[in-house]
Amino acid sequence: MSEIQDKSFDLRLDLELETTHEIALQVLTDKFVEYKKMGPSSVTGVSIFFEGKLLHHIDKVLITD
């Protein structure tokens, strides 16, 4: 989660790249993400930021009880 959360119902996430000092190939993969919070949720979307810039916005969010 980003330290900066605005007043909207979007959940703001920061993309963080992991680096290693080993020889390795860089790959882009899909990643399943689950966000859990106690109590009712009012999240209507997710905004993903990288280096302070909006990278992607997801507006199809599934909320389960």
Buried (B, 14 or more C-beta within 10 A) or exposed (E): EBEEEEEEEBBBBBEEEEEEEEEEEEEEEEEEEEEEEEEEBEEEBBBBBEEEEEEEEEEEBEEEE
